[in-house]
Amino acid sequence: MDDPDSWRWVWLVAAAVLAVGEMLTPGSFVMLPFAIGAGVATLLALADSSLWVQWAGFVVVSTVALLALRPLARRLDEQGSDEGVGALRLLGQEAVVLEDIPGGGELGLVRIHREEWRAESTHGDPIPAGATVRVADVRGTRVAVAAVDALPPTSRGQR
């Protein structure tokens, strides 16, 4: 495997696989530094550098890239959103009842921000149109809500 043409392809494939792996893996720049190092090694191989220079370039650039990206990765991890994903982002949000929620498991209609959702009462109590409610649960394509004045005082105003 001392053929220079072989190492050009090895480095190129390694760079591509590591870059694609980084894009497909949820994480914090785990494979990207090595993809960058393999890219530099590819350029060194294309410039007809010796194998030890290619490996040295790979190791040095990968190490520098790893050390440079770690603070950014830590910062991004710390800034991770506490909000839910998809419909779970609605938990704790206030909504306005558009159509009466009869209670007893029957459905009404609420508006949460600009979205309209079928809704049921969490306590089974009827909630009239125009009332302000808070989303307590997301159940498939509907939400379970509680009237804001029916919530305990400690949970009011929290999101």
ABEGO torsion letter per residue (X at the ends): XABAAAAAAAAAAAAAAAAAAAAABBEBGAAAAAAAAAAAAAAAAAAGBBAAAAAAAAAAAAAAAAAAAAAAAAAAAAABBABBBEAAAABGBBBBBABBBAEGGBBBBBBBEABBBBBBBAAGBBBBBGBBBBBABBBEABBBBBBAAABBAAABGBX
